[in-house]
Amino acid sequence: MSARKRFRQIMNGKRLVLMPGAYDALSARVIEAEGFEAMVAGGYAAIGSMLAQADMGQSNMRDYADHYARVCAAVEIPVYVDADTGFGGVNNVRQMVRAFEAAGVAGIFISDQVFPNRCGYLPGKQLIPVEQMLAKVKAALDARRDPDLYIAARTDAAGVTSVDDAIARCQLFMEAGADMAKPMGFDTIPEIKRAMREIPGPHMATLSQAAGPKARSLSELEAAGVCSATFPSIALFAAANAVRNVVRLLKRSDSLAPCQEHLIPLDDYYNLVGLKDLLAREESYDKAAAELVQKRAAE
């Protein structure tokens, strides 16, 4: 079964599936190795890892497509990704869908912010008219070659206009054919339950470090019927903290010895990055080439 079909099964399922966020190919490989069924790769983590900046829409579609291609190539599990605003009008959306689909993503979500998009938890967001967003949704649906590519539409209206507007926009997104409509900022259990009552389709919860502490638990989300929960920045924050701590220790102690216990063991790292398979492949090609030369010499 393809990664896209598996992702659709997750989104149509009745149990809560946890989806950590990858910020690059290596973090994606770690997430997969720890047994998760799917992951998310968002703009917040991408901008943080690629540019060391806060997510305010500084990157472009091609950079994202390359970034997501590396993430998807590193794993077999589904990768659900951030498509910002679609990077322009309907023709830009079409190019984005084709590029992200070619990169191997299992699903994408497009937001209804004006370009440039910024993290949904940052101030200063502005919305495009709902008619323009509906046109983008239609363009995205028409552009996909694989009908299993999951296309979701997200609104930031709750933090700009009103909660009621967010609900109404999501209802229109679903009428336009989106696979899922996501009201950004619906983070409490009562808000999530309202969204699930009034918006058709599945609900994906977002548990982002950018949102700050929220009063909800995974058990509450599952009891409410949420099908998946994403943790888009958890690996990014963990990595930044781990690197900061170990280099501080190195500077303070002026020695590598105290740092060793904070580093992944060499064998574990080589297992993670597939060194054994790389060496075996190299050896097999070298052996085949040598046999070909010997055969020709014997003729």
N, C-alpha and C positions, 0 to 999 in steps of 0.2 A: 504494500500500500504506500502511495506517495506521501510525502510530508504534508502536502496540502490537504489530502483526504483525511489524514490523521488529525490535522488542526481543525477541520470541520467537525470531526467526531467529538473533539474536546469541547468545541463551542456549542454543540448540540447536546452535550452530556448533562447528567444530573448530579455530578459530583464536582467538588471544587478542585481545580487543577492549578498548581502554583507555577508561575512563570517568572523566574528571575531575569534580570536585565543584563545583557552582555554589552561591554563597551568596546570589545575588539575580539579577534578570532581566538586568542588564548583564553580569555575569560569565558567565551562561548564553549570551548572545549572542556573547561573545568566544570561548567554547569551540566553539560551532557554527561561527563564522567561520573558525576554524583547522582545520576539517575533521574533527572527531571525529564518530563515528557515533552516540554516545549519551552521556548524562551521568547523574550521580547528584546528588540534592539531599538532604543529610542533616540530621539534627537538630543535630549539632555545629556545622555552618556556619550553620544557620538561627538558632540561639540566639546565636551569636557576632555575626552581622550585625544581627539584630533587637534584641537586648538588651545586647550587649557583655558577655555573661556566659558562664561555662563551662556546658556542657550537663549540667544536672541535673534536667531535666524541668520547667522553669519555664513553658513555653508551653502552649497548649491546642489542641484539634483545629481550631477555627475559624481561629485565627491561622495555623496550618500550612496549612490549605486555601487561605487567601487568598495566603499566601506562595508556595505551589506553583503556584497559578493564574497568578500574575505570571511566574514562571519559565517555565512551559509556554507561555504566550501569546507569549513573546519568541522562541521557537525552533520549528523543525519536527522536530528529532531527538527520539528517545525520552528521557524523563526518569523515572528510577527513584528513588523517594523513601522516606524514613524515616517509618514510622507509629508509632514508639515502642511502647507497650504496647497500642495500639488505643484508649487513653484511657479505659479502664474495662472493663466487662463486655461480654457478647456484644451487647447492644443498642447500646452505645457503638461497638463495632467495626463494626456494621452501618452506623451513621450515618457513621462515618469513611470506610468504603469508598465509600459513595455520594458523599460530599463530595469525596474525593480523585479519584474517577473523573470527576466533573463538572469538576474543576479541570484535567483533561487529562493526568494522569500515565499513564505506560505500565506502571508496576509499583510495588508497595509491599512493604515487609517489616515484619513485626510481631515484637516480641521477647517473651520469656517472663519479663521482670522484673516485680516488683511496681511499682505506680504510686506515685510518679512515676518514670519511666524516667530513667536517667542514661547518659552515654557509656559504652560497653562497656569502655573502657580506664581508667575511673576506679574507685577503690575504693568499697566500701560497697554493692555491688549485692546484691539479694535476688531469689530466683526464686519464681514462683507454682507450685503443683502442676501436674504435666504434664497432668492431666485438664482443668484450667482452660484451659491453653493450647490443647489440642486442640479444646475447645469454641469458642475464639476463631477458630481456623483454619477450622472448619466454618462459623461465622457469616460470616466474611469471604468464603468461597467462595460461600455462598448469596446474599450481598448484591450481588455484582457483577452489573451489567447486561450488560456487554460480556465475553463469554467469553475475549477476548484479553487482558484486564487480568491482568497477571502478579502472582501473590500468593505471596510467600515468607515462611517462618517462620524466625526466628533464635533461637538459644539462647545465653545467657551462662553456661551450666552449667560450662564448662571453667574459668572463673575463680572459681566459687563452690563447686561440689561436686566434680566430677571430669571428666576427659576422657571416660571411659567413659560417664558420665551424659549428656554432651553428644552423643555418638554415638547413644546409645539414644533420646534425645529427638528427634533429627533423623530417625531411622528412623520413629518414630511420626508425626512431622509429615508425612512423605511418604506414609505409609499413610493419613493423613487426607485426602490429596488436594492438599497444597501443591505448587506448581510447582517450588519449590526449598526445601531446608532448609540453613540456614547455621549452622555452629558457630563462634560468635565467639571470637576468640583463637587460632584455628589459623593461625598466621602463618608458621611455618617450613615448608620444603619437605617434611620427613618428616611433619609434622602434616597438611599439605594432602594428601599422597599417601594417608595413612591415611583421611582423610575421604572421598576419592574412591573408595577401595576399599569402604568400609563403608556409605556413604550413597548411595542411589540418586539419580539426577538430576545436573544440572550443578553445578559449583563456581565460585563467584565469590570471588576473592581481594580482600582489603581492605588497601590500603597507605595508612594514615593517619598523619599527623604525630603524632597523639595516642598512637600505639603506640610511638614512639621508633624508633631504628634497628633493622632486622631483617636477618638474613643470607639474603637471597633476591634474585634478579634477575628481570626480565621474561622473559628467555630460559628461565630455570629453570621459571617458572610455565607458560609455553607448552609446554615439553617435558613437563611433568607432565600436560598436558591441560586446564588451566584455561581456561574459555571467556571470562572477562572479569576485568578488574582495575579496581577503583574507587580513586580518589584523592580521598576525600570532603572533605578540608580543604586541598588544595593551593592553590586559588585564594584561600581565606580568608587563609592564612598569607602568600601572596605579596602580596596587597593590603595587609594590615596592615603588612608590612615596607616596601613601596613608599611608603605614605602616611607612615609614621614617618620614613623616610629623607629624603623631600622636604621635610617640614615642619621637620625638624631643620636641613636645609640652608638653608631660608628664614630661620629664626631666627638661625642662625650668621652668614649673609652679609648679612642685612638687605636682601636684594635678590632680585627675581624672576629676574634674568638667569641665575644659575647653575642654577636649577631647570628651565629650559626643556628641556634635553636629557633630562630624566627624565619629561617629560610626553608623552602621546600627541598627535601633530599634530592640529590642528583639523580638517583635511579627513578624516583617518582616523576621528576621533571621529564626525563627521557621517555618514560612510559606515556606521559601526557602528550608529548609532541611527536610520538610515533617514531623514535629513532630506529628501533629494531626493524620496523617495516621498511623504512627508507634504506637502511643498509642492505636488507635482503633483496630489495628491488634492484639496487645498484649492482649487487653481486650477480643476480640472475641475468641482467642485461650484459654485463661484462663476460659472463660465462657463455652466453649464446653467441656473442660476437666472436669470442675466441674459437668456439667450435666451428663457426662458419669459415673462419680463416684457415683452420686446420683442414677442413673438408676440401676447400679449394686447392690447398697446397698438395693434398694427396691425389688429386685428379690428374 
